[in-house]
Amino acid sequence: MDFSIDSIEELAQAALRDLARAQDRARLLTRALRYAGDEDARGRAAETLVEIGAPAVLPLVEFMKDDQVSRGGAAQQVLVQIGSAAVEPLIELLGHTDAHVRAAVAWMFTGIIDARACPALAGALDDDDAAVRQCAAYALGDQHCFWAVPRLIETLEDSALQLVDFEDEAPTADELRFEQLRLDTDEAGQLWDDGVARLLAEGAPDPVATHEGEEDDDEDEDYVGAAAAYALGTIGDPRAVDPLINVARDPSRDWLVRGQAIWALGELGDERAFDVVLAALDDPGCEPEALGALGGFRDERSLDVFARYYRHPSAFMRQQAVVGLREHGGPAVLPYLLALLHDRDDVVRGFAARALGWIGDPRAVEPLLYSMRYGDERYRAVVLDALEELSG
């Protein structure tokens, strides 16, 4: 091939024409995300934009600026799938005047893992809007941004200072059960609907109907603090242990923040926090999180706790016992998890099956196969996933 300046110039001009054509097509497909009335058509447009890749980034970013409220979410999903090519334009978009756009962009960095975003996300912890700070904290955790730990600790502590005249009623047992089921959706997957139906059948009030129209001026700061605690637990830096212990022990902090701090302490597994988490079992607002977090310490004293809770009258608490048993791991937890395969609650049985797959003890294969005789199609799908993990 001729690599003369003329031939290179010809190739360059052809490439630029192709890029311009790709961007023009991307703009048309982006308009389809907004105007196409058929869901299949919008889905196909989104798939094609992902295939186009980098040339589609700028049209999608412009779409987010103009249409963040209605169907801007479709553009966000496409940009997340495109990935690294979208990072620099999205970092610039973190400076948008609309807080909804800034929050959406920060949240997108929970899906696009790229260290280039960390400085801008750390800066977003100072945003005037609580939702932006919350999304930025979650994203910094998922980015595992170790150098942002001091800023996240400040955010965890500052979220308490911004709560003025804080007076909050302790959550009811039913509210805790719904909240924990929501938090565990990623693990429960398709079992979410069954869990909600069971709680409602047991007489728990519908949380949406119960709190519809309510506003809490302090709630946004609680969510920011909880997001910072999540990030610190996910990153796993030991510098976070003492600040998290302080939050977990502070009765003036909202149960959501304290519960997330307790979860984070379980993720860190530092022995200094074991007694703090153990004591939280006596706090009705944090008991579920404490039970699940105990497993992270892999302390033999936790087994006595699990032995009490795995037959707890509440299916929700038995479910949390499964979480703790899974995190503890080892041969000692196997009898408890095998017994829970026969639990009367399908959600608990599903959690136990997933935990056995996670732990990977081959002695669980036969009991898992046997348990499929008594489960519905969704439970059998969970067991098959667990068996696949065991065989892998």
Contacts in CASP RR format, 6 or more apart in sequence:
PFRMAT RR
TARGET T0000
AUTHOR 0000-0000-0000
METHOD contacts of the structure
MODEL  1
MDFSIDSIEELAQAALRDLARAQDRARLLTRALRYAGDEDARGRAAETLV
EIGAPAVLPLVEFMKDDQVSRGGAAQQVLVQIGSAAVEPLIELLGHTDAH
VRAAVAWMFTGIIDARACPALAGALDDDDAAVRQCAAYALGDQHCFWAVP
RLIETLEDSALQLVDFEDEAPTADELRFEQLRLDTDEAGQLWDDGVARLL
AEGAPDPVATHEGEEDDDEDEDYVGAAAAYALGTIGDPRAVDPLINVARD
PSRDWLVRGQAIWALGELGDERAFDVVLAALDDPGCEPEALGALGGFRDE
RSLDVFARYYRHPSAFMRQQAVVGLREHGGPAVLPYLLALLHDRDDVVRG
FAARALGWIGDPRAVEPLLYSMRYGDERYRAVVLDALEELSG
1 7 0 8 1.000
19 55 0 8 1.000
22 52 0 8 1.000
22 55 0 8 1.000
22 56 0 8 1.000
23 55 0 8 1.000
23 56 0 8 1.000
23 58 0 8 1.000
23 59 0 8 1.000
25 52 0 8 1.000
26 49 0 8 1.000
26 52 0 8 1.000
26 55 0 8 1.000
26 56 0 8 1.000
26 59 0 8 1.000
26 60 0 8 1.000
27 59 0 8 1.000
29 45 0 8 1.000
29 48 0 8 1.000
29 49 0 8 1.000
29 52 0 8 1.000
29 56 0 8 1.000
30 45 0 8 1.000
30 49 0 8 1.000
30 56 0 8 1.000
30 59 0 8 1.000
30 60 0 8 1.000
30 62 0 8 1.000
30 63 0 8 1.000
30 75 0 8 1.000
32 41 0 8 1.000
32 42 0 8 1.000
32 45 0 8 1.000
33 42 0 8 1.000
33 45 0 8 1.000
33 46 0 8 1.000
33 49 0 8 1.000
33 63 0 8 1.000
33 71 0 8 1.000
33 72 0 8 1.000
33 74 0 8 1.000
33 75 0 8 1.000
33 78 0 8 1.000
34 63 0 8 1.000
34 67 0 8 1.000
34 70 0 8 1.000
34 71 0 8 1.000
36 42 0 8 1.000
36 45 0 8 1.000
42 71 0 8 1.000
42 74 0 8 1.000
43 74 0 8 1.000
46 74 0 8 1.000
46 77 0 8 1.000
46 78 0 8 1.000
49 56 0 8 1.000
49 60 0 8 1.000
49 78 0 8 1.000
49 82 0 8 1.000
50 56 0 8 1.000
50 78 0 8 1.000
50 81 0 8 1.000
50 82 0 8 1.000
53 82 0 8 1.000
53 85 0 8 1.000
54 82 0 8 1.000
54 85 0 8 1.000
56 78 0 8 1.000
56 82 0 8 1.000
57 79 0 8 1.000
57 82 0 8 1.000
57 85 0 8 1.000
57 86 0 8 1.000
57 89 0 8 1.000
58 89 0 8 1.000
60 75 0 8 1.000
60 78 0 8 1.000
60 79 0 8 1.000
60 82 0 8 1.000
60 86 0 8 1.000
61 75 0 8 1.000
61 79 0 8 1.000
61 86 0 8 1.000
61 89 0 8 1.000
61 90 0 8 1.000
61 93 0 8 1.000
63 72 0 8 1.000
63 75 0 8 1.000
64 72 0 8 1.000
64 73 0 8 1.000
64 75 0 8 1.000
64 76 0 8 1.000
64 79 0 8 1.000
64 93 0 8 1.000
64 101 0 8 1.000
64 104 0 8 1.000
64 105 0 8 1.000
65 93 0 8 1.000
65 96 0 8 1.000
65 98 0 8 1.000
65 101 0 8 1.000
67 75 0 8 1.000
68 98 0 8 1.000
68 100 0 8 1.000
68 101 0 8 1.000
68 104 0 8 1.000
69 100 0 8 1.000
72 104 0 8 1.000
73 104 0 8 1.000
76 104 0 8 1.000
76 107 0 8 1.000
76 108 0 8 1.000
79 86 0 8 1.000
79 90 0 8 1.000
79 108 0 8 1.000
79 112 0 8 1.000
80 86 0 8 1.000
80 108 0 8 1.000
80 111 0 8 1.000
80 112 0 8 1.000
83 112 0 8 1.000
83 114 0 8 1.000
84 112 0 8 1.000
84 114 0 8 1.000
86 112 0 8 1.000
87 112 0 8 1.000
87 114 0 8 1.000
87 116 0 8 1.000
87 117 0 8 1.000
88 116 0 8 1.000
90 105 0 8 1.000
90 108 0 8 1.000
90 109 0 8 1.000
90 112 0 8 1.000
90 117 0 8 1.000
91 116 0 8 1.000
91 117 0 8 1.000
91 120 0 8 1.000
93 101 0 8 1.000
93 102 0 8 1.000
93 105 0 8 1.000
94 102 0 8 1.000
94 105 0 8 1.000
94 106 0 8 1.000
94 120 0 8 1.000
94 121 0 8 1.000
94 124 0 8 1.000
95 102 0 8 1.000
96 102 0 8 1.000
96 105 0 8 1.000
99 127 0 8 1.000
99 128 0 8 1.000
99 129 0 8 1.000
99 131 0 8 1.000
99 132 0 8 1.000
100 131 0 8 1.000
102 124 0 8 1.000
102 127 0 8 1.000
102 129 0 8 1.000
102 132 0 8 1.000
103 129 0 8 1.000
103 131 0 8 1.000
103 132 0 8 1.000
103 134 0 8 1.000
103 135 0 8 1.000
104 135 0 8 1.000
106 121 0 8 1.000
106 124 0 8 1.000
106 132 0 8 1.000
106 135 0 8 1.000
106 136 0 8 1.000
106 138 0 8 1.000
106 139 0 8 1.000
107 135 0 8 1.000
107 138 0 8 1.000
107 139 0 8 1.000
108 139 0 8 1.000
109 117 0 8 1.000
109 121 0 8 1.000
109 139 0 8 1.000
109 142 0 8 1.000
109 143 0 8 1.000
110 135 0 8 1.000
110 138 0 8 1.000
110 139 0 8 1.000
110 142 0 8 1.000
111 142 0 8 1.000
113 142 0 8 1.000
113 143 0 8 1.000
114 143 0 8 1.000
115 143 0 8 1.000
115 145 0 8 1.000
117 139 0 8 1.000
117 143 0 8 1.000
118 140 0 8 1.000
118 143 0 8 1.000
118 145 0 8 1.000
118 147 0 8 1.000
118 148 0 8 1.000
121 136 0 8 1.000
121 139 0 8 1.000
121 140 0 8 1.000
121 143 0 8 1.000
121 145 0 8 1.000
121 148 0 8 1.000
122 136 0 8 1.000
122 140 0 8 1.000
122 145 0 8 1.000
122 148 0 8 1.000
122 151 0 8 1.000
123 136 0 8 1.000
123 151 0 8 1.000
124 132 0 8 1.000
124 133 0 8 1.000
124 135 0 8 1.000
124 136 0 8 1.000
125 133 0 8 1.000
125 136 0 8 1.000
125 137 0 8 1.000
125 140 0 8 1.000
125 151 0 8 1.000
125 152 0 8 1.000
125 154 0 8 1.000
125 155 0 8 1.000
126 133 0 8 1.000
127 133 0 8 1.000
127 136 0 8 1.000
130 220 0 8 1.000
130 221 0 8 1.000
130 223 0 8 1.000
130 224 0 8 1.000
131 220 0 8 1.000
131 223 0 8 1.000
133 155 0 8 1.000
133 224 0 8 1.000
133 227 0 8 1.000
134 220 0 8 1.000
134 223 0 8 1.000
134 224 0 8 1.000
134 225 0 8 1.000
134 227 0 8 1.000
135 227 0 8 1.000
137 152 0 8 1.000
137 155 0 8 1.000
137 224 0 8 1.000
137 225 0 8 1.000
137 227 0 8 1.000
137 228 0 8 1.000
137 230 0 8 1.000
137 231 0 8 1.000
138 227 0 8 1.000
138 230 0 8 1.000
138 231 0 8 1.000
140 148 0 8 1.000
140 151 0 8 1.000
140 152 0 8 1.000
140 231 0 8 1.000
140 235 0 8 1.000
141 148 0 8 1.000
141 152 0 8 1.000
141 230 0 8 1.000
141 231 0 8 1.000
141 232 0 8 1.000
141 233 0 8 1.000
141 234 0 8 1.000
141 235 0 8 1.000
142 231 0 8 1.000
142 234 0 8 1.000
144 234 0 8 1.000
144 235 0 8 1.000
145 235 0 8 1.000
146 235 0 8 1.000
146 237 0 8 1.000
148 231 0 8 1.000
148 235 0 8 1.000
149 232 0 8 1.000
149 235 0 8 1.000
149 237 0 8 1.000
149 239 0 8 1.000
149 240 0 8 1.000
150 239 0 8 1.000
152 228 0 8 1.000
152 231 0 8 1.000
152 232 0 8 1.000
152 235 0 8 1.000
152 240 0 8 1.000
153 228 0 8 1.000
153 232 0 8 1.000
153 239 0 8 1.000
153 240 0 8 1.000
153 243 0 8 1.000
155 224 0 8 1.000
155 225 0 8 1.000
155 228 0 8 1.000
156 225 0 8 1.000
156 228 0 8 1.000
156 229 0 8 1.000
156 232 0 8 1.000
156 243 0 8 1.000
156 244 0 8 1.000
156 247 0 8 1.000
156 261 0 8 1.000
157 243 0 8 1.000
157 247 0 8 1.000
159 221 0 8 1.000
159 222 0 8 1.000
159 224 0 8 1.000
159 225 0 8 1.000
159 228 0 8 1.000
159 257 0 8 1.000
160 221 0 8 1.000
160 225 0 8 1.000
160 247 0 8 1.000
160 250 0 8 1.000
160 252 0 8 1.000
160 253 0 8 1.000
160 257 0 8 1.000
162 221 0 8 1.000
163 218 0 8 1.000
163 221 0 8 1.000
163 222 0 8 1.000
163 254 0 8 1.000
164 218 0 8 1.000
166 218 0 8 1.000
166 252 0 8 1.000
166 254 0 8 1.000
168 216 0 8 1.000
168 218 0 8 1.000
168 254 0 8 1.000
168 255 0 8 1.000
170 255 0 8 1.000
170 284 0 8 1.000
170 285 0 8 1.000
171 179 0 8 1.000
171 255 0 8 1.000
171 285 0 8 1.000
173 284 0 8 1.000
174 199 0 8 1.000
174 203 0 8 1.000
174 204 0 8 1.000
174 205 0 8 1.000
174 207 0 8 1.000
175 207 0 8 1.000
176 255 0 8 1.000
176 284 0 8 1.000
176 285 0 8 1.000
176 287 0 8 1.000
176 288 0 8 1.000
176 316 0 8 1.000
177 199 0 8 1.000
177 204 0 8 1.000
177 314 0 8 1.000
177 316 0 8 1.000
178 196 0 8 1.000
178 199 0 8 1.000
178 204 0 8 1.000
178 207 0 8 1.000
179 207 0 8 1.000
179 256 0 8 1.000
180 288 0 8 1.000
180 289 0 8 1.000
180 316 0 8 1.000
180 319 0 8 1.000
180 320 0 8 1.000
181 188 0 8 1.000
181 192 0 8 1.000
181 195 0 8 1.000
181 196 0 8 1.000
181 199 0 8 1.000
181 316 0 8 1.000
184 319 0 8 1.000
184 323 0 8 1.000
185 192 0 8 1.000
187 323 0 8 1.000
187 351 0 8 1.000
187 354 0 8 1.000
188 195 0 8 1.000
188 347 0 8 1.000
188 350 0 8 1.000
188 351 0 8 1.000
190 378 0 8 1.000
190 381 0 8 1.000
191 346 0 8 1.000
191 347 0 8 1.000
191 350 0 8 1.000
191 351 0 8 1.000
191 378 0 8 1.000
191 382 0 8 1.000
194 346 0 8 1.000
194 347 0 8 1.000
194 378 0 8 1.000
195 347 0 8 1.000
198 315 0 8 1.000
198 345 0 8 1.000
198 347 0 8 1.000
199 316 0 8 1.000
200 206 0 8 1.000
218 254 0 8 1.000
222 254 0 8 1.000
222 256 0 8 1.000
222 257 0 8 1.000
223 256 0 8 1.000
225 257 0 8 1.000
225 260 0 8 1.000
226 256 0 8 1.000
226 257 0 8 1.000
226 259 0 8 1.000
226 260 0 8 1.000
227 260 0 8 1.000
229 244 0 8 1.000
229 247 0 8 1.000
229 257 0 8 1.000
229 259 0 8 1.000
229 260 0 8 1.000
229 261 0 8 1.000
229 263 0 8 1.000
229 264 0 8 1.000
230 260 0 8 1.000
230 263 0 8 1.000
230 264 0 8 1.000
232 240 0 8 1.000
232 243 0 8 1.000
232 244 0 8 1.000
232 264 0 8 1.000
233 240 0 8 1.000
233 244 0 8 1.000
233 263 0 8 1.000
233 264 0 8 1.000
233 265 0 8 1.000
233 266 0 8 1.000
233 267 0 8 1.000
233 268 0 8 1.000
234 264 0 8 1.000
234 267 0 8 1.000
236 267 0 8 1.000
236 268 0 8 1.000
238 268 0 8 1.000
238 270 0 8 1.000
240 264 0 8 1.000
240 268 0 8 1.000
241 265 0 8 1.000
241 268 0 8 1.000
241 270 0 8 1.000
241 272 0 8 1.000
241 273 0 8 1.000
242 272 0 8 1.000
244 261 0 8 1.000
244 264 0 8 1.000
244 265 0 8 1.000
244 268 0 8 1.000
244 273 0 8 1.000
245 261 0 8 1.000
245 265 0 8 1.000
245 272 0 8 1.000
245 273 0 8 1.000
245 276 0 8 1.000
247 253 0 8 1.000
247 257 0 8 1.000
247 258 0 8 1.000
247 261 0 8 1.000
248 258 0 8 1.000
248 259 0 8 1.000
248 261 0 8 1.000
248 262 0 8 1.000
248 265 0 8 1.000
248 273 0 8 1.000
248 276 0 8 1.000
248 277 0 8 1.000
248 280 0 8 1.000
248 286 0 8 1.000
249 276 0 8 1.000
250 258 0 8 1.000
253 261 0 8 1.000
255 283 0 8 1.000
255 285 0 8 1.000
255 286 0 8 1.000
258 280 0 8 1.000
258 283 0 8 1.000
258 285 0 8 1.000
258 286 0 8 1.000
259 280 0 8 1.000
259 285 0 8 1.000
259 286 0 8 1.000
259 289 0 8 1.000
259 290 0 8 1.000
260 289 0 8 1.000
262 276 0 8 1.000
262 277 0 8 1.000
262 280 0 8 1.000
262 286 0 8 1.000
262 289 0 8 1.000
262 290 0 8 1.000
262 293 0 8 1.000
263 289 0 8 1.000
263 292 0 8 1.000
263 293 0 8 1.000
265 273 0 8 1.000
265 276 0 8 1.000
265 277 0 8 1.000
265 293 0 8 1.000
266 273 0 8 1.000
266 277 0 8 1.000
266 292 0 8 1.000
266 293 0 8 1.000
266 294 0 8 1.000
266 295 0 8 1.000
266 296 0 8 1.000
266 297 0 8 1.000
266 327 0 8 1.000
267 293 0 8 1.000
267 296 0 8 1.000
269 296 0 8 1.000
269 297 0 8 1.000
269 298 0 8 1.000
271 297 0 8 1.000
271 299 0 8 1.000
273 297 0 8 1.000
274 294 0 8 1.000
274 297 0 8 1.000
274 299 0 8 1.000
274 301 0 8 1.000
277 290 0 8 1.000
277 293 0 8 1.000
277 294 0 8 1.000
277 297 0 8 1.000
278 290 0 8 1.000
278 294 0 8 1.000
278 301 0 8 1.000
278 305 0 8 1.000
280 286 0 8 1.000
280 287 0 8 1.000
280 289 0 8 1.000
280 290 0 8 1.000
281 287 0 8 1.000
281 290 0 8 1.000
281 291 0 8 1.000
281 305 0 8 1.000
283 290 0 8 1.000
287 317 0 8 1.000
288 316 0 8 1.000
288 317 0 8 1.000
288 320 0 8 1.000
289 320 0 8 1.000
291 305 0 8 1.000
291 309 0 8 1.000
291 317 0 8 1.000
291 320 0 8 1.000
291 321 0 8 1.000
291 323 0 8 1.000
291 324 0 8 1.000
292 320 0 8 1.000
292 321 0 8 1.000
292 323 0 8 1.000
292 324 0 8 1.000
292 327 0 8 1.000
293 324 0 8 1.000
293 327 0 8 1.000
294 302 0 8 1.000
294 305 0 8 1.000
294 306 0 8 1.000
294 324 0 8 1.000
294 327 0 8 1.000
294 328 0 8 1.000
295 302 0 8 1.000
295 324 0 8 1.000
295 325 0 8 1.000
295 326 0 8 1.000
295 327 0 8 1.000
295 328 0 8 1.000
295 329 0 8 1.000
296 324 0 8 1.000
296 327 0 8 1.000
296 328 0 8 1.000
298 327 0 8 1.000
298 328 0 8 1.000
298 329 0 8 1.000
300 332 0 8 1.000
302 324 0 8 1.000
302 328 0 8 1.000
303 328 0 8 1.000
303 332 0 8 1.000
303 333 0 8 1.000
306 321 0 8 1.000
306 324 0 8 1.000
306 325 0 8 1.000
306 328 0 8 1.000
306 333 0 8 1.000
306 336 0 8 1.000
307 336 0 8 1.000
309 317 0 8 1.000
309 318 0 8 1.000
309 320 0 8 1.000
309 321 0 8 1.000
310 318 0 8 1.000
310 321 0 8 1.000
310 322 0 8 1.000
310 325 0 8 1.000
310 336 0 8 1.000
310 339 0 8 1.000
310 340 0 8 1.000
311 318 0 8 1.000
312 318 0 8 1.000
312 321 0 8 1.000
315 343 0 8 1.000
315 344 0 8 1.000
315 345 0 8 1.000
315 347 0 8 1.000
315 348 0 8 1.000
318 340 0 8 1.000
318 343 0 8 1.000
318 345 0 8 1.000
318 348 0 8 1.000
319 345 0 8 1.000
319 347 0 8 1.000
319 348 0 8 1.000
319 351 0 8 1.000
321 336 0 8 1.000
321 340 0 8 1.000
322 337 0 8 1.000
322 340 0 8 1.000
322 348 0 8 1.000
322 351 0 8 1.000
322 352 0 8 1.000
322 355 0 8 1.000
323 351 0 8 1.000
323 355 0 8 1.000
325 333 0 8 1.000
325 336 0 8 1.000
325 337 0 8 1.000
325 355 0 8 1.000
326 333 0 8 1.000
326 337 0 8 1.000
326 354 0 8 1.000
326 355 0 8 1.000
326 358 0 8 1.000
326 359 0 8 1.000
329 359 0 8 1.000
330 359 0 8 1.000
330 361 0 8 1.000
331 361 0 8 1.000
333 359 0 8 1.000
334 356 0 8 1.000
334 359 0 8 1.000
334 361 0 8 1.000
334 363 0 8 1.000
334 364 0 8 1.000
337 352 0 8 1.000
337 355 0 8 1.000
337 356 0 8 1.000
337 359 0 8 1.000
337 364 0 8 1.000
338 352 0 8 1.000
338 356 0 8 1.000
338 364 0 8 1.000
338 367 0 8 1.000
340 348 0 8 1.000
340 349 0 8 1.000
340 351 0 8 1.000
340 352 0 8 1.000
341 349 0 8 1.000
341 352 0 8 1.000
341 353 0 8 1.000
341 356 0 8 1.000
341 367 0 8 1.000
341 368 0 8 1.000
341 371 0 8 1.000
342 349 0 8 1.000
342 371 0 8 1.000
342 374 0 8 1.000
343 349 0 8 1.000
343 352 0 8 1.000
346 375 0 8 1.000
346 376 0 8 1.000
346 379 0 8 1.000
349 371 0 8 1.000
349 375 0 8 1.000
349 379 0 8 1.000
350 379 0 8 1.000
350 382 0 8 1.000
350 383 0 8 1.000
353 368 0 8 1.000
353 371 0 8 1.000
353 379 0 8 1.000
353 382 0 8 1.000
353 383 0 8 1.000
353 386 0 8 1.000
354 382 0 8 1.000
354 385 0 8 1.000
354 386 0 8 1.000
356 364 0 8 1.000
356 367 0 8 1.000
356 368 0 8 1.000
356 386 0 8 1.000
356 390 0 8 1.000
357 364 0 8 1.000
357 368 0 8 1.000
357 385 0 8 1.000
357 386 0 8 1.000
357 387 0 8 1.000
357 389 0 8 1.000
357 390 0 8 1.000
358 386 0 8 1.000
358 389 0 8 1.000
360 389 0 8 1.000
360 390 0 8 1.000
361 390 0 8 1.000
362 390 0 8 1.000
364 386 0 8 1.000
364 390 0 8 1.000
365 387 0 8 1.000
365 390 0 8 1.000
368 383 0 8 1.000
368 386 0 8 1.000
368 387 0 8 1.000
368 390 0 8 1.000
369 383 0 8 1.000
369 387 0 8 1.000
371 379 0 8 1.000
371 383 0 8 1.000
372 379 0 8 1.000
372 380 0 8 1.000
372 383 0 8 1.000
END
